[in-house]
């Protein structure tokens, strides 16, 4: 009974990890500029990796590998948003302007 519950918890966590990683991938492909892409990559990719690593930790149980997985999880939670912030700040300091919808200025809006 406990193993069945544990199995479904692992499946749910890995499923959430795959979902958020997929959302991050679609966001990076579809969003228009570096700022929006960095935003989606930092948030949803961190969630995807977090859920996947949590699923791995639950699958391992109380072993040394689970402790290392949780430490890796904290490392991802700290470094991923920090890297996205550094990329966005570098883009801003390089003079890259955020994307705006210029259709209203051109008279193309309906």
N, C-alpha and C positions, 0 to 999 in steps of 0.2 A: 504494500500500500504506500509506504513512504517513498520507495523507489519510483513508483508511478507518478506521484506528485512531484518529486524532484525532476523526473524526466520532462514533464509538461512545463515546469518552471524554466528549465533550460531551453526548451523549444520556444517558449514565449519570449524569453530574453533575447535569444538569437534572432527570432523573427522581428522583434523591435529594432535590433541592431541593423539587420538587413534593410528594413523599411527606412530608417533614418539615413543610412548611407545612400540608399537610392534617391531619397529626396535631396540630399546634398549634391549628388551627381547631377540630377536634373537642374538644380538651382545654379550650379556652376556653368552648365552648358547654356541655360536659357537667360540668365540675368545679363543686363547690358554693360555694366562697367565693373572695374576692379573693386570698388567699395561694396557693392551689393554681393559680388562673388565672395569676397573675403568674409562678409557677414554670414552668408549661408554656410560657407565652409567651416567657419569657426563654431557655429551653433549646432547644426544638424550632424556634422561629421563627428563632433565631440560626443553627441548623444549616441550616434551609431556605434562608435568605438566603445563607449561606456557600457551600453547594453550588451554588446557582444562579449566584452571582457567580463562583465558580471555573469553572463551565462557560462563562460568557461570556468570562472571561479566556482560557481555552484556545481558544475559538472565534476570538478576535481575533488570537491569536498574539503575536509580539513587536512590538507597536505601542504607541503612547502611550496608546491607549484601554485596553489591557490593564493598564498601570501604574496608571491611574486606577481601574480596576475593583478591583485588588488593594488600593489605598489605601482605597477604599470598603468593601471587605471587612474590613479592620482597624478602620475606624470603626464598623461594625456590631457587630463582636466586642466592642468596648469599650463602646459606648453602650447596646446592648439590655439586657444584664444589669444595667448601672448604673441604667437607667430602671426596670426591674422591681424592683430593690432599693429605690429611692426610693419607688415606689408602695406596696410592702409596708410599708415603714417608716412612711410617712404613715398607712396604714390602722391600724397598730399604735398610733401616737401619737394617733389619733383615737378609740381605744377599741373598734375593731371586733374582736370575738372570733373566733378561728378556729372553723370548723364542726366539731362533734363529733357522733357518732352517739348520740343520746339514747334509742334504742330499748331499751337494756339497763336504763336507769333507770326507764322507764315500764312495764316488764314485757312489752313487745310482742315481745321476741325469742323465737324458737322453739328 
